[in-house]
């Protein structure tokens, strides 16, 4: 065996493209570091004890927790069904369906909110009111908007998890006597559990950060439809910079926690591909 130390960087990738790429990576990483580091550093000037004791902040935090959990569960259940169908089936118009499901990703959230407002207002609002349901300018509208925006992200992540599983494993399970449902529950879901768990974490993070569609459908009313994202907007509109910084830091900490969970769940799939045995 050759005792010489070998570089982990393939010879074919060395040169000026790699140097420029590394320089760009360092610059972007430093920008993000100073950006969020500045937010954290400036937050020490805020009146944390007053902000955390605020009834408005507690109300916004509880509403955010309640609505995001509900919308995440609903979006995840729907996304599991949609993702499994897209991962396993080929059918006419599949590309159109995929583009339709991706629309909330590329469409500005405000435009999505207007579409939701029209649908749950003039189109079906009367029927829903007769059934005792109120979506527009209500906390239910907050959950609908959050779930609508987060659903495409969940579908993408869950579909990736299902696509990584060989369909022949399900076929083998069925040949051994499992029903299609049992094969899905006993084979597919356990194998996809890490991808599904990471997808749920990122879906929840997306619901927490949602604001545009929620503002259009549910409105931004203090102590009623005020989520943490909406609280930042309201605080900045009122010139309450310190309160906006406190909420921003709280959301930053929540985002970091979700990213840590996501990285931990996807660590095995993120391992670099082995380039071959060393000599």
Secondary structure, 3 states (H helix, E strand, C coil): CCCCCCCCCCHHHCCHHHHHHHHHHHHHHHHHHHHHHHHHHHHHHCCHHHHHCCHHHHHHHHHHHHHHHHHHHHHHHHHHHHHHHHHHCCCCCHHHHHHHHHHHHHCCHHHHHHHHHHHHHHHCHHHHHHCCCCCCCCHHHHHHHHHHHHHHHHHHHHHHHHHCCCHHHHHHHHHCCCCHHHHHHHHHHHHCHHHHHHHHHHHHHHHHHCCHHHHHHHCCCCCCCCCHHHHHHHHHHCCCHHHHHHHHHHHHHHHHHHHHHHHHHCCCCCCCCCCCCCC
